[in-house]
Amino acid sequence: MGYTTWEAVERKRKRRKILLLLLLLLLLVAAGLGGYWYYTKWKEDQQQKNYEELKKKAFVELQPGEAEPTKGPGTPTPTPIPSEEDMLLAAVMDEYEEFLTILPDFDILHGENEDVFSYIAIPDTVIDYPILASEKEDYYLKYNIDHTKGYPGCLYVQNCNSRDMEDPFTIIYGHNMKNGSMFGSLKMFKDADFRITHPYFFIYMEDRVMVYEVVIVSHAPTEHLLSEDYVKKNGKWVFDQFDGHETARMVEKLREEDENAYIASPEPTDEDHILVLSTCGDGRRFVVVGKRVLSVPIEEIPVPQE
């Protein structure tokens, strides 16, 4: 049965109206998504600005101590033989003086958040952040330093690691942010030239500065790098204790996972203090691994005399 002219016109009007409503709905959805993206990006950029302002406020320059008194004439001054550590400290001081003499004031950092226990800085990257730890496991994966929820979160350690950074194997986690913040610029270490010119990064504690040498750059398996140190209790996997072979197992895992992994020679061993900087990337983890080469008490930092 055919439609009359009037019925045909009405059907076209209804179809046109439905199409317009669908188009309007799509525009509203697009506007909402665009607004959400803009707000999220603004929030992430604002958090980064807050960190930069915190750096300006919290870092202070070490002042040189009193010079040793000059001995009288005729009194020979023995010249001590410098150790390997002394020579390395002098070399790092010569190249990275500001990283050893401009240090965070932890009283100011604790005023921002009492969970701050350490601080990391990597030269020529935006990685210049406090490190936090919470009793709530992975809390700072989703929460910022001001306890607001959302990206970029914070750099943090899990409860399997102690707050004194003296574990033989420590993992610091951070998001791989598109704007390069948090651990978004770790990927710079994929470039061999960058690794050569940036061999060290710095960890600050309240009483000391620790220097780490980059010894591994690799993709990592999705399984926890400390999975062998967990046991199942009451149906839940909990951290047991370090067994002393974490580093050897990690090197084996990373070599198997990434045929293009950079592993320094000689490679790190279970005798080293290892710090893993871990983020997500390409469906896997991405890690930059440092070996501690210096741990210098603040009072022993050789601040140049003015």
Buried (B, 14 or more C-beta within 10 A) or exposed (E): EEEEEEEEEEEEEEEEEEEEEEEEEEEEEEEEEEEEEEEEEEBBEEBBEBBEEBBEBBBEEBEEEEEEEEEEEEEEEEEEEEEEEEEBBEEBBEEBBEBBBEBBEBEBBBEBBEBBBBBBBBBEBBBBBBBBBBEEEEBBBEBBBEEEEEBBBBBBBBBBBEBEBEBBBBBBBBBBBEEBBBBBBBBBBBEEEBBEEBBBBBBBBBEBBBBBBBBBBBBBBEEBBBEBBBEEEEEEEEBBEBEEBBBEBBBEBBBEBBEEBBBBEEBBEBEBBBBBBBBBBEEBBBBBBBBBBBBBEBEEBBBEEE
